[in-house]
Amino acid sequence: MKVIDLPIEYITVPKERFRPAHEQTVEEIMDSITRFGQLQPIIVESDNGMDWTLVDGLHRLVAASRLGHGTICAVERNETDPLFLREMELETNIRRKEMTWQERTYALSELHKIKQAQNPNWGTAQTAELVGASGRLVEVSEAVLITKMIELFPEIGSAKNKAKALVMARTKAKLLTNAADASKNIIDYDEIAEKLWEGDSVELIKRVPSESIHAIITDPPFGIDFDNKSAGSISGMSSYTDDEKSYERLLTMAPDLHRVICKDGWLIWFLGISWYEHVKQTFRSVGFTVDEIPIIWDRSEGTTITRYPNKYFGRAYDIALHCHKGEPDMVIKNRPNIIRVAPVENAERELLVERPVGLYQELIQRLTHPGQRVADFFVGSGACLAAAAMLRRDFFGIELSPERRAVAMQKIRAHIPRE
């Protein structure tokens, strides 16, 4: 693909090919460009390399022009790969106001799938930003749900409007869950909700009783400006603020983490390698004993990523600090500190970051007995607490995002053993 920085004055918009730009859409894109820069190039073609004809991206072109930009990022049509063309087509169609709810829902879902295929770290928040719907993150999630349900129940596609389709999709999804759970004695969502708080862990941990948790196993944001460094590690949370200042704030939890753990208990803290020494010293300063050697999750069976494939190997592991308070006794002894568990496949992943339940299962079995309490203060997809429930441990967690909390509740419920 040939990407060029093209003077806007050189670009011709063929009147017979394009509809007039929609004012609201142009304003949305102007706001997006102002905050994030130009997320996607326009597509152009040229016969002589001097005069350029717009193929796709009218709203982006108008937005850039109104913002006073002299040039715009563009790609030549004859050097653009089919997947990218499809992405651009969908992104443009999503902004067209005359689309039916079915067309928009399908386009959002399809675009989200394409971006995930291109980047395994892509999430619904980024898709929303891409189409100028950053304030309507839920719309992308709803589109994915409705599209999935239409595949199983085509009649949903005949709904009069999206609101009715969403009600039908949620009803069908609930029926599927109820059918799978029929005559099963499993915990109710209300009981899960009592153990899974919504809010800021830095503040809410202060309300957790002292010495009430046997093991904390948690995976906070990595403090590496993850949204701008989406390669190198699949760890992080896209809709958390993930920068150094925010990470330092998370580390102020250290005294409370020590306080809430039982007299003899464990802390497993996943982190980015650049923070290793700093976090180790922080936890030691509040009373934890920290193993010099980290736990290593070998995820080489999945996608390995690097921003510079010509210079560096693909990143295929993540690390966690292994800390303890008092004198706890390992339940399963002499297991290696390298845990090899395949990551969650992209097609099965509900969130940007979703660690496998099996990884947490291995850690929980090594450190705790049935009935003891396992906590995760950055719940995300709910994999840690799902593993705890599956192993008949008590569980507790805090999650900042209502959307991720809802996903986590479903995952936990699905993993609770049937009587």
BELHU-V560304 format. One line per field, one symbol per residue. ss: DSSP state (a for helix, b for strand, c for the rest). burial: # if it has 9 or more other ideal C-beta (glycine too) atoms within 8 Angstrom, else .. A space follows every 50 residues. Layout:
BEGIN
ss->???
burial->???
END
This chain:
BEGIN
ss->ccbbbbbaaabbccccccccccaaaaaaaaaaaaaacccccbbbbccccc cbbbbbcaaaaaaaaaccccbbbbbbaaaccaaaaaaaaaaaaacccccc aaaaaaaaaaaaaaaaaacccccaaaaaaaccccccaaaaaaaaaaaaaa aacaaaaacccaaaaaaaaaaaaaaaaaaaacccccccaaaaaaabbbcc aaaaaaacccccbbbbbbcccccccaaacccccccccccccccaaaaaaa accaaaaaaabbbbbbbbbbbcaaaaaaaaaaaaacccbbccccbbbbcc ccccbcccccccccbcbbbbbbbbbccccccccccccbbbcccccaaacc ccccccaaaaaaaaaaacccccbbbbccccccaaaaaaaacccbbbbbbc caaaaaaaaaaaaaacccc
burial->.....#.#..#.........##..#########....#.#######.... .##############.#....######..#..##############..#. #.##########.###....##############..#.############ ..#..#..#..#.###.###.##...#........#.....#..##.... ##.##..#..#.############.#..#.#.########.#...###.# #.##.###.###.#########..##..##.###.#.#.#...######. .#.###.......##.#########..#..#.....#.#.#.##.#..#. ##################...####################.######## ..###.#######.##...
END
